[in-house]
Amino acid sequence: MAICRFGPTCDVFVDFGEEGRVECVACRLDGRTTHIALDKQAMKAHLEDHVSAGHKVPDAVFEDLDRNAW
């Protein structure tokens, strides 16, 4: 299940992976490979790096990561 997808207001595609991981698919920071975070705190830090790089990451993505428990 995707947390967010590429679109006019979003420059990242974040999805739930296996075993509680969260994945940044086709990551623009990691050379278009998939960045795998082992927990939601690590993904939030990764997404902050996207924001610092000028990429669009909706606030709702951070809120969804806070709400979801795996």
C-alpha positions as CSV (number, residue, x, y, z in Angstrom):
1,M,0.0,0.0,0.0
2,A,1.5,3.3,-1.0
3,I,1.7,6.2,1.4
4,C,2.2,8.6,-1.4
5,R,2.8,8.6,-5.2
6,F,4.5,10.8,-7.7
7,G,2.3,13.6,-8.9
8,P,2.0,17.4,-9.3
9,T,2.3,17.9,-5.5
10,C,4.6,15.0,-4.7
11,D,8.1,14.2,-5.8
12,V,8.4,10.9,-3.9
13,F,6.8,7.5,-4.0
14,V,6.7,5.9,-0.6
15,D,5.4,2.4,-0.1
16,F,5.2,-0.2,2.7
17,G,7.7,-3.1,2.1
18,E,8.1,-6.5,3.7
19,E,8.9,-7.1,7.3
20,G,8.0,-3.5,8.5
21,R,10.2,-1.7,6.1
22,V,9.2,1.5,4.3
23,E,10.5,2.1,0.8
24,C,11.2,5.3,-1.2
25,V,10.7,3.9,-4.7
26,A,12.8,5.3,-7.6
27,C,14.4,7.7,-5.1
28,R,15.7,10.8,-6.6
29,L,18.3,11.1,-3.9
30,D,19.7,7.6,-4.3
31,G,20.1,7.6,-8.1
32,R,16.6,6.3,-8.9
33,T,17.1,3.1,-6.9
34,T,14.8,2.1,-4.0
35,H,15.8,3.5,-0.6
36,I,14.8,1.1,2.2
37,A,14.2,2.3,5.7
38,L,14.0,-0.2,8.5
39,D,11.5,1.9,10.5
40,K,9.3,4.9,10.1
41,Q,11.7,7.2,12.0
42,A,14.4,6.4,9.4
43,M,12.0,7.1,6.6
44,K,10.9,10.4,8.1
45,A,14.6,11.4,8.3
46,H,15.1,10.4,4.6
47,L,12.0,12.4,3.6
48,E,13.4,15.4,5.4
49,D,16.5,15.1,3.2
50,H,14.1,15.2,0.2
51,V,12.6,18.4,1.5
52,S,16.0,19.9,2.1
53,A,16.9,19.1,-1.5
54,G,13.8,21.0,-2.7
55,H,11.6,18.0,-3.4
56,K,7.9,18.2,-2.8
57,V,6.8,15.9,0.1
58,P,3.3,16.6,1.4
59,D,2.9,17.1,5.1
60,A,0.3,14.3,5.1
61,V,3.1,11.8,4.4
62,F,4.8,12.6,7.7
63,E,1.4,12.5,9.5
64,D,0.6,9.1,7.9
65,L,4.0,7.7,9.0
66,D,3.2,8.9,12.6
67,R,-0.3,7.3,12.5
68,N,0.6,3.9,11.0
69,A,1.8,1.2,13.4
70,W,3.4,-1.9,11.9
